[in-house]
Amino acid sequence: MAFVLSLLTALVVFSYSPGGSLGCDLSHNDVHVSRKNLVLLHQMRRISPSFCLKDRKDFGFPQEMVDGSQLQKAQVISALHKMLQQTFLLFHTERSSAAWDSTLLDKLRSGLHQLLEDLDPCLVQVMGEQASALGMAVKRYFEGIHLYLKEKKYSDCAWEIVRVEIRRSLFVSTNLQERLRIMDADLGSP
């Protein structure tokens, strides 16, 4: 059975593009969608962050993602996917629907969903790899955000602090997407 699974995985990987490499190139459109998500998060602001200074918190954003120069492509893809997936789930909670303008929230969810779909073929490439320390750090980061919201009873200020934090993390994610595009372009050039 393991052989059949390995064979199917290999067929999926090799069927994505000519020459046997996985077709997981991130396009300029993906970076554009990421930047659009940043704008949406800015537009979602309902109260001034300065009003919520007493509620600030350091969520322990994984610093390895900020300086991703030492990261392997598989680590970047895995961490980026986890970051987008967790952000998508965060803004899909029932409590988030009550906190934000529904039109802006729907646009943000749609943009995040599109990016996740575009990353799925890339994830196939790294799915056999062990969960990385970076992936675990991203998971702990989002667990801290969920716990914070719960402790603050999903208050307007708590959501505002989280909005600012997620905007920061999506900015880093956008930079990682650009780095992936450059990695792919360098690998594809003669």
C-alpha positions in Angstrom: 0.0 0.0 0.0 2.8 2.4 0.8 4.3 1.7 -2.6 1.0 2.6 -4.3 0.8 5.8 -2.3 4.4 6.7 -3.1 3.7 6.0 -6.8 0.6 8.2 -6.8 2.4 11.0 -5.1 5.2 10.8 -7.7 2.7 10.8 -10.5 0.9 13.9 -9.1 4.2 15.7 -8.7 5.5 14.9 -12.1 2.3 15.6 -13.9 2.2 19.3 -13.0 4.6 20.6 -15.6 7.0 19.5 -18.3 10.4 18.3 -17.3 9.2 16.7 -14.1 9.3 19.9 -12.0 6.3 20.9 -9.9 4.2 23.6 -11.4 3.9 25.8 -8.3 5.1 29.1 -9.7 3.6 32.0 -7.8 2.5 34.7 -10.2 2.6 38.5 -10.0 -1.2 38.2 -9.5 -0.6 36.3 -6.2 1.6 39.1 -4.9 -1.0 41.6 -6.1 -3.7 39.7 -4.2 -1.5 39.7 -1.1 -1.0 43.4 -1.4 -4.8 43.9 -1.9 -5.3 41.9 1.3 -3.1 44.3 3.1 -5.1 47.2 1.9 -8.4 45.5 2.9 -7.0 44.9 6.4 -6.1 48.6 6.6 -9.7 49.5 5.4 -11.2 47.2 8.0 -10.0 49.5 10.8 -12.9 50.5 13.0 -11.2 52.2 15.9 -7.9 53.9 16.3 -5.1 51.5 17.4 -3.9 54.3 19.7 -7.2 53.9 21.6 -6.2 50.3 22.3 -2.6 50.7 23.5 -3.4 49.2 26.9 -4.4 46.0 25.1 -1.1 45.6 23.1 0.6 42.2 23.2 3.7 40.6 21.7 2.3 37.5 20.0 5.8 36.2 19.3 5.8 36.4 15.5 8.4 33.8 14.2 11.4 36.0 13.5 12.8 33.4 11.1 10.1 34.5 8.6 11.2 38.1 8.8 14.7 37.3 7.6 13.9 34.3 5.4 17.3 34.4 3.6 18.4 31.2 5.5 15.1 29.3 4.7 14.9 26.6 2.2 12.1 26.8 -0.4 10.2 23.9 1.2 10.3 25.7 4.6 9.0 29.0 3.0 6.2 27.2 1.2 5.1 25.3 4.3 5.3 28.3 6.6 3.6 30.6 4.1 0.7 28.1 3.6 0.3 27.7 7.4 0.3 31.4 7.8 -2.4 32.0 5.2 -4.4 29.0 6.3 -4.4 30.2 10.0 -5.3 33.8 8.9 -8.1 32.4 6.8 -9.4 30.4 9.7 -9.1 33.3 12.1 -11.3 35.5 9.9 -13.8 32.7 9.4 -14.8 32.5 13.0 -18.3 33.5 13.9 -16.8 36.2 16.2 -14.9 37.8 13.4 -18.1 38.2 11.4 -19.5 40.4 14.2 -16.4 42.4 14.4 -15.9 43.6 10.8 -17.7 45.1 7.8 -19.1 42.0 6.0 -18.1 43.3 2.5 -14.5 43.9 3.4 -14.3 40.7 5.4 -15.7 38.7 2.4 -13.1 40.2 0.1 -10.3 39.4 2.5 -11.6 35.8 2.9 -11.8 35.5 -0.9 -8.2 36.8 -1.4 -6.9 34.4 1.3 -8.7 31.5 -0.3 -7.3 32.3 -3.7 -3.7 32.4 -2.4 -4.2 29.1 -0.5 -5.5 27.5 -3.7 -2.5 28.8 -5.7 -0.2 27.4 -3.0 -1.7 24.0 -2.9 0.4 22.6 -5.8 3.5 23.8 -4.0 2.4 22.1 -0.9 2.2 18.8 -2.7 6.0 19.2 -3.4 6.8 19.5 0.4 4.0 17.3 1.8 6.4 14.4 2.5 8.6 16.5 4.7 8.4 16.6 8.5 6.7 19.5 10.2 9.4 22.1 10.5 10.2 24.0 13.6 9.1 27.1 11.7 5.7 25.6 11.0 5.3 24.8 14.7 6.3 28.4 15.5 3.6 29.7 13.2 1.1 27.3 14.8 2.0 28.6 18.3 1.8 32.2 17.1 -1.8 31.7 16.0 -2.7 29.7 19.1 -1.5 32.8 21.1 -3.7 35.1 19.0 -6.8 32.9 19.5 -6.1 32.7 23.2 -5.7 36.5 23.4 -9.0 37.1 21.7 -10.7 34.6 24.1 -9.1 36.2 27.1 -10.2 39.7 26.0 -13.7 38.4 25.3 -13.4 39.3 21.6 -13.6 43.0 22.4 -13.3 45.6 19.7 -9.8 46.6 21.0 -8.7 43.0 21.0 -9.8 42.6 17.4 -8.1 45.9 16.5 -4.8 44.7 18.0 -5.2 41.4 16.1 -6.0 43.2 12.9 -2.8 45.2 13.2 -0.8 42.1 14.0 -2.2 40.1 11.1 -1.5 43.0 8.8 2.1 42.8 9.9 2.3 39.1 9.4 0.7 39.3 5.9 3.2 41.9 5.0 6.0 39.4 5.8 4.0 36.7 3.9 3.9 39.0 0.9 7.6 39.4 1.0 8.1 35.7 1.3 5.9 35.2 -1.8 8.0 37.6 -3.7 11.1 35.7 -2.5 9.6 32.5 -3.8 8.9 34.0 -7.1 12.5 35.2 -7.4 13.8 31.7 -6.4 11.6 30.1 -9.1 12.8 32.7 -11.7 16.4 32.0 -10.8 15.9 28.3 -11.1 14.2 28.7 -14.4 16.8 30.9 -16.0 19.7 29.3 -18.0 
